[in-house]
């Protein structure tokens, strides 16, 4: 049975803010719009929610359709409802964000996207709609979470150097990290496994490799010990 409403209703969309670590640099995934409005402009993957799907299903579908990337763990970020955010009509968007390792991902622009590309955080082009605002909210969430949860390890390879870890946190937080204090804190938690092998890190002497000890972190969490860097 269909219903007729006496008042207009806003349309509902979703947007996916995907962070990735590429060559030790934090980047964001953007698509170049193939149609109006903002044709040719860069934006987050996303689109309208269909009548028979949830916002969670919609954002995964749009991400796969426009970039080729699928099965990404996404966390709801915020609902953006500015009255003038979309020139077509009254549109409310539920934004999600996730963390991935770009290496090994197969990307292909399709659907409403004519291109898909990773951009460094400090080299973001002009964005369509209110996506600049969405990016700022996502960065704020990322910078808060990375200080209190070990989400940074989701961006690193299974084996990494301390320099890589430092660069990640400095890049994600948008400011230099005190090296000595950071290493002291991270080692105090015992969530790093020191591996019996080394890797040459640039022109310096071979660096010790580490891996993330997820089981140790879960034990700390169950014991009520706060992870804060």
C-alpha positions as CSV (number, residue, x, y, z in Angstrom):
1,X,0.0,0.0,0.0
2,X,1.4,3.4,-0.9
3,X,1.1,6.6,1.0
4,X,0.8,10.2,0.0
5,X,2.3,12.9,2.3
6,X,1.1,16.4,2.6
7,X,4.7,17.7,3.1
8,X,7.9,17.3,1.1
9,X,10.5,14.8,2.4
10,X,14.3,15.0,2.1
11,X,16.3,12.5,0.0
12,X,18.8,10.3,1.8
13,X,22.4,9.6,0.6
14,X,25.6,8.1,2.0
15,X,29.2,9.0,1.7
16,X,32.3,6.9,2.3
17,X,35.5,8.6,3.7
18,X,38.3,6.0,3.2
19,X,41.7,6.6,4.7
20,X,44.8,4.7,3.6
21,X,48.5,4.6,4.2
22,X,50.5,4.7,0.9
23,X,54.3,4.9,1.0
24,X,54.1,5.9,4.7
25,X,51.8,8.8,3.8
26,X,48.2,9.1,5.0
27,X,45.9,9.5,2.0
28,X,42.2,9.8,1.3
29,X,40.2,8.1,-1.5
30,X,38.3,10.3,-3.9
31,X,36.3,9.8,-7.1
32,X,35.9,12.3,-9.9
33,X,32.2,12.9,-10.6
34,X,31.0,11.9,-14.1
35,X,27.7,13.8,-14.0
36,X,26.1,16.9,-12.7
37,X,26.1,18.6,-10.3
38,X,29.8,19.2,-9.9
39,X,30.7,17.2,-13.0
40,X,34.5,16.8,-13.1
41,X,34.9,17.7,-9.4
42,X,36.4,15.4,-6.8
43,X,34.2,13.9,-4.1
44,X,33.8,11.0,-1.7
45,X,32.3,7.8,-3.1
46,X,28.6,7.7,-2.3
47,X,25.1,8.1,-3.6
48,X,21.4,7.8,-2.9
49,X,20.0,5.1,-0.6
50,X,17.6,2.7,-2.3
51,X,14.2,1.9,-0.9
52,X,15.1,-1.7,-0.1
53,X,18.5,-1.2,1.7
54,X,19.9,0.2,4.9
55,X,22.5,3.0,4.9
56,X,25.1,0.4,5.8
57,X,24.2,-1.6,2.7
58,X,24.0,1.5,0.5
59,X,27.5,2.8,1.4
60,X,29.1,-0.6,0.7
61,X,27.3,-0.8,-2.6
62,X,28.2,2.7,-3.7
63,X,31.8,2.2,-2.7
64,X,32.1,-1.0,-4.8
65,X,30.2,0.5,-7.7
66,X,32.3,3.7,-7.9
67,X,35.7,2.4,-6.9
68,X,35.7,-1.4,-7.2
69,X,36.6,-1.7,-3.5
70,X,34.4,-4.0,-1.4
71,X,34.1,-5.6,2.0
72,X,35.6,-2.6,3.9
73,X,34.8,-2.2,7.6
74,X,33.1,1.2,7.9
75,X,32.1,3.1,11.0
76,X,29.3,5.6,11.0
77,X,30.8,9.1,11.2
78,X,28.1,11.8,11.3
79,X,24.8,12.9,9.6
80,X,25.2,16.0,7.5
81,X,21.9,17.9,6.9
82,X,22.7,21.4,5.8
83,X,19.7,22.8,4.0
84,X,21.8,24.0,1.0
85,X,24.3,21.1,0.8
86,X,23.0,19.7,-2.5
87,X,21.8,22.0,-5.4
88,X,19.4,19.4,-6.7
89,X,17.1,19.0,-3.8
90,X,16.9,18.7,0.0
91,X,19.4,15.9,0.8
92,X,20.6,14.5,4.1
93,X,23.8,12.4,4.0
94,X,25.0,9.7,6.4
95,X,28.8,9.6,6.2
96,X,30.9,6.6,7.1
97,X,34.6,6.3,7.4
98,X,37.1,3.4,7.2
99,X,40.8,2.5,7.2
100,X,42.4,0.3,4.5
101,X,45.8,-0.7,3.2
102,X,45.9,0.6,-0.4
103,X,48.5,-1.9,-1.5
104,X,46.8,-4.8,-3.2
105,X,43.5,-3.1,-3.6
106,X,42.0,-3.3,-7.1
107,X,40.4,0.0,-7.9
108,X,38.3,0.8,-11.0
109,X,36.2,3.9,-11.5
110,X,32.7,3.0,-12.6
111,X,29.0,4.0,-12.2
112,X,28.9,7.8,-11.5
113,X,32.7,8.1,-11.3
114,X,35.0,8.8,-14.2
115,X,38.2,8.5,-12.1
116,X,39.2,7.2,-8.7
117,X,42.5,8.2,-7.0
118,X,44.3,8.5,-3.6
119,X,45.2,12.0,-2.5
120,X,47.6,13.0,0.3
121,X,45.9,14.8,3.1
122,X,47.8,18.0,2.5
123,X,47.1,17.9,-1.3
124,X,43.3,17.6,-1.3
125,X,41.7,19.3,-4.4
126,X,38.5,21.4,-4.2
127,X,35.6,19.1,-3.2
128,X,32.0,18.9,-4.3
129,X,29.0,19.5,-2.1
130,X,30.0,19.9,1.6
131,X,32.7,17.2,1.4
132,X,35.4,19.5,2.7
133,X,33.3,19.8,5.9
134,X,32.9,16.0,6.0
135,X,36.6,15.6,5.6
136,X,37.3,17.9,8.5
137,X,34.9,15.9,10.7
138,X,36.5,12.6,9.6
139,X,40.0,13.9,10.3
140,X,38.9,15.0,13.8
141,X,37.5,11.6,14.5
142,X,40.6,9.8,13.2
143,X,42.9,12.0,15.2
144,X,40.8,11.3,18.3
145,X,40.6,7.6,17.8
146,X,44.2,7.1,16.9
147,X,45.3,8.5,20.3
148,X,43.0,6.2,22.3
149,X,42.7,3.0,20.1
150,X,45.5,1.2,18.1
151,X,43.7,1.8,14.8
152,X,46.9,3.0,13.2
153,X,48.1,-0.6,13.0
154,X,45.2,-1.3,10.5
155,X,47.0,1.0,8.1
156,X,50.5,-0.5,8.5
157,X,51.9,-3.6,6.9
158,X,52.1,-6.7,9.1
159,X,55.8,-6.0,9.8
160,X,56.9,-2.4,10.2
161,X,59.7,-0.3,11.6
162,X,59.4,2.2,14.5
163,X,60.1,5.0,12.0
164,X,57.1,3.9,9.9
165,X,54.9,3.9,13.0
166,X,56.2,7.4,14.0
167,X,55.5,8.8,10.5
168,X,52.0,7.3,10.5
169,X,51.1,9.0,13.8
170,X,52.7,12.3,12.9
171,X,50.9,12.3,9.6
172,X,47.5,11.3,11.0
173,X,47.7,13.8,13.9
174,X,48.9,16.6,11.6
175,X,51.8,17.5,13.8
176,X,55.3,16.2,14.8
177,X,55.3,13.4,17.4
178,X,57.9,13.5,20.2
179,X,59.9,10.5,19.2
180,X,61.4,9.6,22.6
181,X,58.1,10.0,24.5
182,X,56.1,8.1,21.9
183,X,58.5,5.1,21.9
184,X,58.5,5.0,25.7
185,X,54.7,5.0,25.8
186,X,54.1,2.5,23.0
187,X,56.7,0.0,24.5
188,X,55.2,0.4,28.0
189,X,51.9,-1.1,26.7
190,X,53.7,-4.2,25.4
191,X,51.6,-4.3,22.3
192,X,54.5,-4.5,19.9
193,X,56.3,-7.8,19.1
194,X,60.0,-7.2,18.3
195,X,60.9,-9.5,15.5
196,X,64.3,-11.2,15.1
197,X,65.1,-9.5,11.8
198,X,65.8,-6.1,10.5
199,X,65.1,-3.9,7.4
200,X,67.1,-1.1,5.9
201,X,65.1,2.1,6.5
202,X,66.4,4.6,4.0
203,X,70.1,5.4,4.2
204,X,70.3,4.6,7.9
205,X,71.5,1.3,9.5
206,X,69.1,-1.6,9.4
207,X,66.1,-1.0,11.6
208,X,64.3,-3.4,13.9
209,X,61.0,-4.8,12.7
210,X,57.9,-5.0,14.8
211,X,54.4,-6.5,14.6
212,X,51.2,-5.6,16.4
213,X,50.2,-7.8,19.3
214,X,46.4,-7.7,19.1
215,X,46.0,-10.3,21.9
216,X,48.0,-8.2,24.3
217,X,45.8,-5.1,23.5
218,X,42.6,-7.1,24.1
219,X,44.0,-8.2,27.5
220,X,44.8,-4.5,28.4
221,X,41.3,-3.5,27.3
222,X,39.6,-6.3,29.4
223,X,41.7,-5.2,32.4
224,X,40.4,-1.6,32.0
225,X,43.8,-0.1,31.1
226,X,43.5,2.9,28.9
227,X,45.5,3.1,25.7
228,X,46.6,6.7,25.3
229,X,49.4,8.0,23.2
